[in-house]
Amino acid sequence: MPSAAVDELAGGTAEDYTQHICNTVGNLCETYTYFNEQADFQDTRQKMIDNITSTLSDRCAANHAAIRIVNSEWGKSMNELYCHCILLTSIATSVHSALKKKKA
């Protein structure tokens, strides 16, 4: 399950986090298209955005507001998962790994 981390920013406003999230996606796309000459930046960016389905953060109001802004800018609605779900993610990852080993 691929993921990208977004660092805590000084100030920590919704606008700061929104800009950082969008810049992170843009930077990932720039790197990908740099190493894959056939790839188009806009197509890659749209595919990446289309495949982002969830966020994971604490319950900070600025984080929730940032995701609402990102959803609006990207024209989508992502699931907002909170840190109490990390345990479930860890269990899912472990089960996935175990099933993968068993299948091999």
Phi, psi and chi 1 to 4 in degrees:
 res  aa     phi    psi   chi1   chi2   chi3   chi4
   1 MET       -  103.4 -177.1 -178.7  -40.2      -
   2 PRO   -68.7  149.6    6.6   -6.5      -      -
   3 SER  -149.4  159.0   64.1      -      -      -
   4 ALA  -127.4  132.8      -      -      -      -
   5 ALA   -89.9  144.9      -      -      -      -
   6 VAL  -118.8  121.0  176.5      -      -      -
   7 ASP   -72.6  156.9  -60.4  -35.2      -      -
   8 GLU   -70.2  134.3 -174.4  173.9  -24.6      -
   9 LEU  -109.8  147.5  -58.1  173.6      -      -
  10 ALA   -62.2  138.8      -      -      -      -
  11 GLY    92.5  -53.5      -      -      -      -
  12 GLY    58.3   38.1      -      -      -      -
  13 THR   -85.2  163.3   66.0      -      -      -
  14 ALA   -58.1  -39.6      -      -      -      -
  15 GLU   -65.3  -40.2  -69.0   77.0   17.1      -
  16 ASP   -60.0  -48.5  -68.6  -24.8      -      -
  17 TYR   -65.9  -39.7  -74.2  125.5      -      -
  18 THR   -60.2  -48.3  -61.4      -      -      -
  19 GLN   -61.4  -41.0 -178.3  178.2    4.5      -
  20 HIS   -66.4  -41.4 -167.6   62.4      -      -
  21 ILE   -62.6  -49.2  -69.1  166.5      -      -
  22 CYS   -63.9  -40.0  -67.0      -      -      -
  23 ASN   -65.5  -38.2  -72.5  -14.3      -      -
  24 THR   -61.5  -45.7  -62.1      -      -      -
  25 VAL   -63.1  -44.0  169.5      -      -      -
  26 GLY   -60.9  -42.8      -      -      -      -
  27 ASN   -64.7  -40.5  -68.2  -20.6      -      -
  28 LEU   -61.9  -41.3  -71.2  167.6      -      -
  29 CYS   -67.6  -40.4  -66.3      -      -      -
  30 GLU   -60.3  -44.3  -76.9  178.9   21.1      -
  31 THR   -63.4  -45.1  -58.7      -      -      -
  32 TYR   -61.5  -46.8 -179.5   83.3      -      -
  33 THR   -71.5  -25.3   55.5      -      -      -
  34 TYR   -64.2  -41.8  176.5   81.3      -      -
  35 PHE   -89.4  -10.9  -71.1  104.5      -      -
  36 ASN  -125.2   88.4  -63.6  -81.3      -      -
  37 GLU   -59.3  -27.1  -66.0  177.0    6.4      -
  38 GLN   -75.1  -16.7  -42.8   85.2  -44.5      -
  39 ALA   -79.2  139.6      -      -      -      -
  40 ASP   -97.4  133.6  175.1   71.0      -      -
  41 PHE   -56.6  -51.7  175.5   82.8      -      -
  42 GLN   -63.5  -41.3  -70.2  -60.4  -27.1      -
  43 ASP   -64.1  -43.4  -70.8  -20.1      -      -
  44 THR   -62.9  -44.5  -58.6      -      -      -
  45 ARG   -60.8  -45.2 -178.7  179.9  174.6  -82.1
  46 GLN   -65.4  -41.1 -168.9   58.3   52.6      -
  47 LYS   -62.6  -41.0  -75.1  178.8 -172.6  173.7
  48 MET   -64.1  -47.9 -173.0  175.4  -71.8      -
  49 ILE   -60.6  -42.1  -71.0  170.4      -      -
  50 ASP   -60.5  -29.3  -70.4  -14.1      -      -
  51 ASN   -93.0   -4.1  -77.1  -69.1      -      -
  52 ILE   -85.7  115.0  -62.6  172.2      -      -
  53 THR  -112.9  -19.9   57.9      -      -      -
  54 SER  -144.4  158.5  -57.1      -      -      -
  55 THR  -123.8  156.9   65.3      -      -      -
  56 LEU  -134.1  118.4  178.6   63.2      -      -
  57 SER  -154.3 -178.4   68.5      -      -      -
  58 ASP   -82.0 -176.5   58.3   20.4      -      -
  59 ARG   -89.7   22.7  -67.4 -178.6  178.0  -94.9
  60 CYS   -62.2  135.2  173.3      -      -      -
  61 ALA   -60.6  -36.0      -      -      -      -
  62 ALA   -64.3  -36.9      -      -      -      -
  63 ASN   -65.2  -44.3  -66.0  -17.2      -      -
  64 HIS   -62.7  -43.5  174.1   68.5      -      -
  65 ALA   -64.1  -39.8      -      -      -      -
  66 ALA   -61.9  -43.4      -      -      -      -
  67 ILE   -65.6  -36.7  -62.8  -53.4      -      -
  68 ARG   -61.5  -40.8  -70.6 -178.7   61.2 -168.5
  69 ILE   -67.7  -45.1  -64.0  168.0      -      -
  70 VAL   -60.3  -45.5  170.9      -      -      -
  71 ASN   -54.9  -43.8  -78.8  -21.2      -      -
  72 SER   -65.2  -45.5  176.4      -      -      -
  73 GLU   -65.3  -36.6  -72.9 -172.3   15.0      -
  74 TRP   -91.2   -6.1  -70.3   -7.1      -      -
  75 GLY    65.0   43.6      -      -      -      -
  76 LYS  -148.4  177.8   65.4 -176.6  -54.7  170.1
  77 SER  -132.0  105.2  179.6      -      -      -
  78 MET   -87.9  150.4  -67.7 -177.8  -79.6      -
  79 ASN   -74.0  133.7  -64.3  -46.6      -      -
  80 GLU  -101.6  110.9  -69.7 -175.5   68.2      -
  81 LEU  -101.6  145.9  -54.3  175.6      -      -
  82 TYR  -112.8  163.6  -60.1  106.5      -      -
  83 CYS   -53.6  -26.2  -72.0      -      -      -
  84 HIS   -65.2  -11.3   66.2  -85.1      -      -
  85 CYS   -88.2   -6.4  -66.8      -      -      -
  86 ILE   -57.7  -39.4  -69.6  175.1      -      -
  87 LEU   -57.4  -45.2  174.4   62.4      -      -
  88 LEU   -64.2  -38.2  -63.5  175.7      -      -
  89 THR   -63.5  -43.6  -58.0      -      -      -
  90 SER   -62.1  -42.9  -63.5      -      -      -
  91 ILE   -63.3  -45.4  -68.3  169.1      -      -
  92 ALA   -61.3  -42.1      -      -      -      -
  93 THR   -63.8  -43.3  -59.7      -      -      -
  94 SER   -64.4  -42.7  -64.0      -      -      -
  95 VAL   -64.3  -42.9  168.4      -      -      -
  96 HIS   -59.7  -45.6  179.1   35.8      -      -
  97 SER   -62.6  -43.5  -65.3      -      -      -
  98 ALA   -64.0  -42.8      -      -      -      -
  99 LEU   -67.0  -36.7  -69.4  172.8      -      -
 100 LYS   -62.9  -43.6 -152.1  170.7  178.0 -177.2
 101 LYS   -63.9  -42.0  -73.7  178.0 -173.7  175.5
 102 LYS   -65.1  -37.0 -174.1  159.7  179.7   89.2
 103 LYS   -67.6  -33.7 -173.1  176.5  179.9 -179.2
 104 ALA   -70.7      -      -      -      -      -
